[in-house]
Amino acid sequence: MKILIMGAGAVGLFFGARLQQAGEEVYCCARGDNLRALRAHGLEVKSFQGDFALRVTATGNPREFAPYELILFCVKSYDTIAAARQLDGCLGEGGAVMTIQNGVENEEALCTVLPRESVMGGNARVGAELTAPGKLLHTASGLIEFGELDGRETPRARRLAEAFKRAGVLGQLTRDLKSVRWKKLTGNNGTNTVSALARCTLDEMFADPEGAALVYRLMAETAMVGRAEGAQISDADLETLYNTARGFSNAAAIKTSTLQDLERGKRLEYDAISGAVVRAARRHGLGVPATETVHALLKLLDAHRG
C-alpha cells in the first residue's frame, strides 16, 4: 500500500516506521530541520519495544510522490485546513485521508476541504517524542483506532485494518467512531492540560492527590459532554480511562504532546482539546468549570510561551 504521512512528527513517524517495516510503501511529509535530518540520516528510534534505525523517503511537498492509497493525517489541529489544501490531487481513487489528530473536530474540518467520502477518523494511541530532528523516543503503546465517518465497515476500512495488523499497530476498526474519539479526548483533556500547566510527567501528576483529583474531574466533565454529543461513555468507561492513564509502568518517561510543545516553545494545541469540550458544553448548556479554567490558563500560557 502506498502511504503518505502528512505531518511527520513524533506520532506520524512512529506509525510510518512501523508500516514501512511491515512492507508498505511509505513517504514522510515533513519540514525544516526534521525534513533535512530524515533525508540525510533517516530515522533513529529508541523504543521500549526495541531500538532501530530506518532509511525513509522524506519530502516537503505531498504532491511529489502522489497519488496515495492512504494519507495518514498527523499535523497539529491548528494546521488542519492549510495542510488539507496541500493534498489536492494527492489521493488515488478510493483512497482515504485518515486523521489521527487530537480532538473531535478535525474530521468535519477536513470535510470542508476534501470530499467527505475520502475522509476517515481515528485515534493515535502512542507515547512518542521527537528528541531531535530525525530522532524518535517511543515510550508507550502504539496503536491506531479508526473507522468510517458513517459507521460502515467498508472493504477500504478492512484493507487498512489488515495493513495496520501486519504492522502491529491495529487497535480496532470501529463502527462507533464518535465514542472512540470522545474517549480519547476524555483522557487528553485530563492529562494534556494538567501536564502542560504544571510542567509534569504522568507519574508526577498522579502522585499528587490534588493533581490526580483534577485530572479525574476534567475527565468526568469531558465524558459528560461526550455523552451529550452522542458518544457512549459509561461510568465504568470513565473509570477505565482514568486507571489506564495513571497505570503506565513507565509513566515517569511519558510527556504529553502539549507539554512537549511547551518545552520547545511551540504553539500549543490546547484549543483542539479543552476548547472542543468547552464549545460542545456550551451547545448543550452544560457546566464544565474545571475545563473552562484550564482552557483559559492554557490560552494565556500559549500567548506567552516564548
C-alpha positions, 0 to 999 in steps of 0.5 A: 500500500502506498502511504503518505504521512502528512505531518511527520512528527513524533506520532506520524513517524512512529506509525510510518516506521512501523508500516514501512517495516511491515512492507508498505510503501511509505513517504514522510511529509515533513519540514525544516530541520526534521525534513533535512535530518530524515533525508540525510540520516533517516530515522533513529528510534529508541523504543521500549519495544526495541531500538532501530534505525530506518532509511525513509523517503522524506519530502516537503511537498505531498504532491511529489510522490502522489497519488496515495492509497492512504494519507495518514493525517498527523499535523497539529489541529491548528494546521488542519485546513492549510495542510488539507489544501496541500493534498489536492490531487494527492489521493488515488481513487478510493483512497482515504485521508485518515486523521489521527489528530487530537480532538473531535473536530478535525474530521468535519474540518477536513470535510470542508476541504476534501470530499467527505467520502475520502475522509476517515477518523481515528485515534493515535494511541502512542507515547512518542517524542521527537528528541531531535530532528530525525530522532524518535523516543517511543515510550508507550503503546502504539496503536491506531483506532479508526473507522468510517465517518458513517459507521460502515465497515467498508472493504477500504476500512478492512484493507487498512485494518489488515495493513495496520495488523501486519504492522502491529499497530491495529487497535480496532476498526470501529463502527462507533467512531464518535465514542472512540474519539470522545474517549480519547479526548476524555483522557487528553483533556485530563492529562494534556492540560494538567501536564502542560500547566504544571510542567509534569510527567504522568507519574508526577501528576498522579502522585499528587492527590490534588493533581490526580483529583483534577485530572479525574474531574476534567475527565468526568466533565469531558465524558459528560459532554461526550455523552451529550454529543452522542458518544457512549461513555459509561461510568465504568468507561470513565473509570477505565480511562482514568486507571489506564492513564495513571497505570503506565509502568513507565509513566515517569518517561511519558510527556504529553504532546502539549507539554512537549510543545511547551518545552520547545516553545511551540504553539500549543494545541490546547484549543483542539482539546479543552476548547472542543469540550468547552464549545460542545458544553456550551451547545448543550448548556452544560457546566464544565468549570474545571475545563473552562479554567484550564482552557483559559490558563492554557490560552494565556500560557500559549500567548506567552510561551516564548 
